Amino acid sequence: SGIENLERRAEAERLLTIFGEVTGFEPRLWGASMVGFGRYAYRYDSGHSGESFATGFSPRKADLSIYLMSGAETLGPILARLGPHRMGKACLYVRRLEAIDEGALRELIRAGLDNLAAHWTVQPV
C-alpha cells in the first residue's frame, strides 16, 4: 500500500472491505491509484469501445473518489442520507469516510452496480 497518510490508508482498507462485501468481487488496481471491482466491456453507437472497472474508489489526498459509473442521477434519495459529499458525473467525492453513513454508501455501490449491469455485462475481474 503506497498510501502515506495513515488515516487515508485506514479508510482505503475499510473501503476494500465494503466494496468486496457489496460486490462479491476481488479488487484490482487500474492505473496508479484506482481500485476497481468487477469489469465491463462497452461499445458506444459511435464505435468507441473499451473496458473499465464496474465500481471502485481511489484514496486521493484531498478526497476519497468513489466511482459509481452509471445512473448517479437516479440515486438522489440515497445520496440525501449519505452525509457530506460532492458529486461529479459518475464520481462521488467524500472528504472523510467516518463522516458518511456506511449503510447508504453500501446502497449506493449496489445501486450503481445494478444500474451499470442493466446496460452492460458486468463480470468479475
C-alpha positions as a printed Julia matrix, in Angstrom:
125×3 Matrix{Float64}:
   0.0     0.0     0.0
   1.6     3.22   -1.19
  -0.67    5.5     0.83
   1.48    7.56    3.19
  -1.31    9.21    5.22
  -2.25    6.66    7.89
  -5.85    7.85    8.2
  -6.35    7.69    4.41
  -4.75    4.22    4.36
  -7.19    3.01    7.05
 -10.09    4.46    5.03
  -8.84    2.66    1.91
  -8.65   -0.62    3.83
 -12.23   -0.1     5.08
 -13.38    0.64    1.52
 -11.69   -2.57    0.31
 -13.84   -4.48    2.8
 -17.05   -2.59    1.97
 -16.68   -2.91   -1.82
 -15.68   -6.57   -1.53
 -18.7    -7.39    0.62
 -21.18   -5.45   -1.53
 -19.91   -6.61   -4.94
 -18.57  -10.08   -4.2
 -15.63   -9.2    -6.49
 -11.9    -9.17   -5.8
 -10.13   -5.79   -6.08
  -7.83   -4.95   -8.99
  -5.61   -1.91   -9.42
  -6.5     0.12  -12.52
  -3.83    2.68  -13.29
  -1.74    4.08  -10.47
  -4.37    4.61   -7.78
  -7.85    3.37   -8.79
  -9.06    0.21   -7.09
 -11.75   -1.44   -9.22
 -14.23   -4.21   -8.54
 -15.67   -6.14  -11.45
 -15.26   -5.09  -15.07
 -17.31   -4.47  -18.15
 -16.66   -4.02  -21.85
 -18.54   -1.24  -23.61
 -19.16   -0.16  -27.19
 -20.96    3.08  -27.97
 -23.0     3.79  -31.1
 -20.09    5.99  -32.22
 -17.95    2.84  -32.4
 -15.81    3.84  -29.4
 -15.19    0.82  -27.21
 -13.13   -0.23  -24.25
 -13.07   -1.92  -20.88
 -13.32   -0.44  -17.41
 -13.9    -1.42  -13.82
 -17.54   -1.65  -12.77
 -17.21    0.24   -9.49
 -14.42    1.23   -7.19
 -12.53    4.0    -5.46
  -9.34    5.99   -5.31
  -7.91    7.21   -1.98
  -6.78   10.64   -3.19
  -5.05   13.12   -0.9
  -7.92   15.65   -0.65
 -10.94   13.34   -1.05
 -11.89    9.72   -1.44
 -13.17    9.31   -5.0
 -15.9     6.67   -5.22
 -16.81    5.6    -8.75
 -20.5     4.81   -9.22
 -20.17    4.8   -13.03
 -23.81    4.69  -14.05
 -27.14    6.16  -13.04
 -25.82    8.6   -10.44
 -28.65   10.96  -11.35
 -31.18    8.4   -10.05
 -29.54    7.99   -6.66
 -30.79   11.21   -5.02
 -32.78    9.58   -2.19
 -29.77    7.51   -1.09
 -27.36   10.45   -1.52
 -29.63   12.53    0.74
 -28.9    10.05    3.57
 -25.18    9.74    2.87
 -23.81   12.8     4.64
 -21.28   15.37    3.4
 -20.2    14.72   -0.19
 -19.82   16.25   -3.65
 -20.86   14.63   -6.93
 -19.16   14.6   -10.3
 -20.63   12.96  -13.4
 -20.07    9.39  -12.2
 -17.94   10.03   -9.15
 -18.75   10.69   -5.52
 -16.23   12.73   -3.52
 -16.04   12.22    0.24
 -13.56   14.05    2.45
 -13.75   11.64    5.43
 -15.22    8.15    5.45
 -16.26    8.39    9.11
 -18.47   11.41    8.29
 -20.79    9.46    5.98
 -23.42    6.78    6.56
 -21.89    3.4     5.68
 -25.29    1.81    5.05
 -26.12    4.49    2.49
 -22.68    4.03    0.89
 -23.31    0.3     0.56
 -26.7     1.02   -1.05
 -25.06    3.45   -3.49
 -22.42    0.92   -4.53
 -25.07   -1.75   -5.09
 -27.43    0.61   -6.96
 -24.61    1.92   -9.15
 -23.56   -1.63  -10.0
 -27.16   -2.64  -10.73
 -27.62    0.42  -12.99
 -24.44   -0.47  -14.88
 -25.47   -4.13  -15.22
 -28.76   -3.02  -16.8
 -26.72   -1.67  -19.75
 -23.55   -3.79  -19.9
 -22.43   -7.25  -18.82
 -20.54   -6.93  -15.54
 -18.02   -9.67  -14.77
 -15.54  -10.46  -12.03
 -12.02   -9.28  -12.85
